[in-house]
Amino acid sequence: MFNILVIDDEKNIRFAMKEILENEKYNVITASDGSEAFEKFATMHIDLVIVDIMMPNMDGYEFTKELRRLNEELPVLMVSAKQLPDDRKKGFVVGIDDFMTKPVDAEELLLHVKALLRRSKIINERKITIGEVELDYDSYTVKGHGKEIELPQKEFLLLYKLLSFPGKIFTRIQLMDEIWGLDCETGSETLTVHIGRLRKHFEDFEEFEIQSIRGLGYKAVKKV
């Protein structure tokens, strides 16, 4: 069972989130601010954090910044009534993984939580398995159907990113920024070339495919 820590200074919101999550069989721990939250870490293992921004003593930004100094991989979902782009940007700068605005839709919250926990599992194990195919992050290899294909770093990272979030559309800019870096001067035609090479490598693999989304970018589709 996953342990989820909900941090919010509003008692009613803590209660509502706890109820939503516990109905899905998650174990929920609550805290009213960042300082109290760190006390919880001393007594139990936490798999995911849901944190508000505006709180007394230690707000969501301060909490996340301090948490990242201690733990770089624990998934953090920031939930706030603040909706300005700068609020989101500041959250990602200090280290959150995802952002939702209040009031929170229960179904959407659960989808975000499931996606973050799946991503966390992938990061911790550093492997993705799809049917008979396994991607190994440490060796940049893809194994399956009696083959072991060692990919160049950028090709592997691109494939790993897409297959970490099957069905999700990534824009060309998103992929270029994440795989090649924000300051990279490489043109988007490089991304096109890498996608073409990946399709060629795995054209005989039935487990997945990379689809082009006209005018937007790409997504990976699992077929098993």
Salt bridges, closest charged atoms under 4 A:
ASP8 OD2 - LYS102 NZ 2.76
GLU22 OE2 - LYS18 NZ 2.90
ASP47 OD1 - HIS45 NE2 2.75
ASP52 OD1 - LYS102 NZ 3.46
GLU66 OE2 - ARG69 NH2 2.62
ASP97 OD2 - ARG68 NH2 2.97
ASP97 OD1 - ARG119 NH1 3.83
ASP98 OD2 - HIS112 ND1 2.51
GLU108 OE2 - HIS112 NE2 3.31
GLU125 OE1 - LYS121 NZ 3.31
GLU132 OE1 - HIS145 ND1 3.74
ASP138 OD1 - ARG126 NE 2.60
GLU155 OE2 - ARG197 NH1 3.76
GLU155 OE1 - HIS201 NE2 3.39
GLU178 OE2 - LYS161 NZ 3.02
GLU203 OE2 - LYS200 NZ 3.65
GLU207 OE2 - HIS145 NE2 2.86
GLU209 OE2 - LYS223 NZ 3.32
